[in-house]
Amino acid sequence: MHALFEEAGKFMAGRILSEADTSAQVELDSGKRVKVKAAHILLKFEKPAPSELITQAQAVAESIELDLAWEFAPEDEFGFADLARDYFSDNATLVQQAGALFRLYDAPHYFRRAGKGRFKKASAEILQQALAAIEKKKAILAQIDEWAAQLGRGECPQPIREQLYKILFKPDKNAPEYKAVVEASRATHTAPLDLLQKAGAIDSAYQFHWKRFLFENFPKGTGFPAVTAPAIADELPLSTAQAYSIDDSQTTEIDDALSVQGLGTGTAVLGIHIAAPGLAIQPGSAIDQLGRARLSTVYMPGYKITMLPDDVVQTYTLDEGRANPAVSLYVTIDEATLEFKGTETKLERVHVAANLRHDQLDSVVTEEWLSNPAFEHQNDPQRLSDLRPQLSFLHRLAKELKARREVVRGKPENFNRPDYNFRLVGNNGAEPTGDEQVQISVRQRGAPLDLIVAEAMIVANSTWGSWMAELGVPGIYRSQASMAPGVKVRMGTKALPHAGIGVKAYSWATSPLRRYTDLVNQWQIIACARHGATAALAAPFKPKDADLFSIISSFDGAYSAYNGYQAGMERFWTLKYVEQNGITELNATVFKEGPGGSFLVRADDIPLVFPVLGAQNLPRGARLKVKLGEVDEITLDIHGTVIERLDDPADTSDDGPVDDAEDDDTVAGPIAIAVDVNEAPAEATAAAAAP
């Protein structure tokens, strides 16, 4: 006696060896013996042989027309043998019965399974919906095949071009566009990104990077809704100070300005004046929500995406020639010893006499010009000459403040590498196309004007940070527990020491037009200025305010993404500079070992870090002449090969003490995409999802 039975969704047949009430021992043609539950046995038979029955039944099943079988099937629940008798004849054979079973089982859209060998036919409405879904799936599979074939031929279908960034970085893995890329990649044995490049999906390397950034960070675009900058309601007194800002020529969000009063009296008063949007913009207002959504201005060569609308920025920026609302910190200083005697914070209007631009003045405001009153340049600007005594005092003060911080810090700060300025010729602040001629100029870090501004901002941020803590007003702080390797700077709501800067507390409060954390801190500082000892009760954010922690978390993520994009675009334009100027060789300095036996080097004259091969046992600081390889503008990769060593190999000294953070230069590499070519083929996925 033989048995046909169902096991794990499959039909099998074999010889019955023994049988009990609830189960039977069955031997398959392979010789394997299995225990089969009685409820799973659907037919018992003497002839034909089990394998023959299954083969013949499968052929019969294929001959059964489902539409006709559905018409013959009764409305009530029925067994497969009943359908075989209705479809074939009252004397349906064993093979025909088994064939009917197979056909019914494989057509769930026509017949719903209702138990052991029993079924119930679907309603006409459900059947039509199921058949339509099947046809739709077939059409989708055909479309996937067509798109995949086009990609394989080096053509990019428009729907895939339109969804390029979604496919690559945040795909719907059930979408036909995504499946077509996977299928084409698998069929051509080509990596998805390479496949799409060859198919012309990426028109421009610059646009690829730009649109990817927008897709991930500004999916709704970079425009602002129409808003009106509110006026400041306070009647603010006019300061007696005459302030001046020091920024780059392209800076439009002028957050800070300085003033010095009382020179020659023995007691000087340093004024640090910060633009005061916090006096007008209220937490929770429409403009606040815009700032909180963006969290920071995004910078890149030739362009920026501002945190706030331009009309709002221009309302509160510290433009020259007008009295601007400001939160001012006044520091009283002994002119001879440069010791601080006291500080005071005021909410006021400050006249800004000049917006100085350091990229135009760094060549004039030099160490010698500041320290030697007898030294003169030809044709010094008059307004700069008028400010010379103040700038000289500020530079002397800045050097002293830096030296004091370095004592706390435990080691000197080193500006042994330059900053670089990027200029896109003819760009004039418009969105770049990626084809502009790029100019790169060097600006040594720690230049006098740089140092003056940096030290003044540290004074403001550390003073206000400590003040908020003393009054019990929470703020947003940056802290670093120590200078030990691996100890990172963190953001939090507590006034903790910042070892890297060398201060006991450090808030971010000096850039409220371009960083949301600074605007939040300005609201808190304004409360301190207005209410003093009771400021904690009046400040918008209270101790342990969950909203404050949420802002920190959101800001960390956005600021990291923005800085990463800025670094990537600076690398893009550096590689463009290499191509535009036909640079094939560079002098560079080794700063660490790289992967695969390579060494990471830093170019001497342009802002470029890249791996080189062709040498062994190179110490940090070794100077090399390097031959450059090909530039990949999509991955931002470039490699080099050592031509010769330029320094004496016997000299193993490195390039001097460098902060650990300065060694965290990232080198471009493969772009992380979300396309998985190891997923199941489209046909298998569609079949699994079929009704």
Secondary structure, DSSP 8 states (H G I E B T S, - for coil): -EEEEEETTEEEEEEEEEE-SSEEEEEETTS-EEEEEGGGEEEEESSS-HHHHHHHHHHHHHHS-HHHHHHHS-SS-EEHHHHHHHHT-TT--HHHHHHHHHHHHT-TTTEEEEETTEEEE--HHHHHHHHHHHHHHHHHHHHHHHHHHHHHTT---HHHHHTHHHHHHS--TTSHHHHHHHHHHHHHT--HHHHHHHTT--S-HHHHHHHHHHHHH-TT-S-----------S---EEEEEEEEEE-TT-----EEEEEE-TTSSEEEEEEEEE-GGGTS-TTSHHHHHHHHH-B-EEETTEEE-SS-HHHHHHHS--TTSEEEEEEEEEEEETTT--EEEEEEEEEEEEEEEEEEHHHHTTTS-HHHHH-TT---TT--HHHHHTHHHHHHHHHHHHHHHHHHHHHHSS-----SEEEEEEETTTTTS---S-S-EEEEEEETT-HHHHHHHHHHHHHHHHHHHHHHHTT----EEEBS-SSTT---EEESS---BTTTTBS--B--S-TTTBHHHHHHHHHHHHHHHHGGGHHHHSSS-TT-HHHHHHHHHHHHHHHHHHHHHHHHHHHHHHHHHHHTT--EEEEEEEEE-GGG-EEEEESSSS-EEEEES-SS--TT-EEEEEE---BTTTTB--EEEEEE-S-TT----S----GGGG-------------TTS--HHHHHHHH--
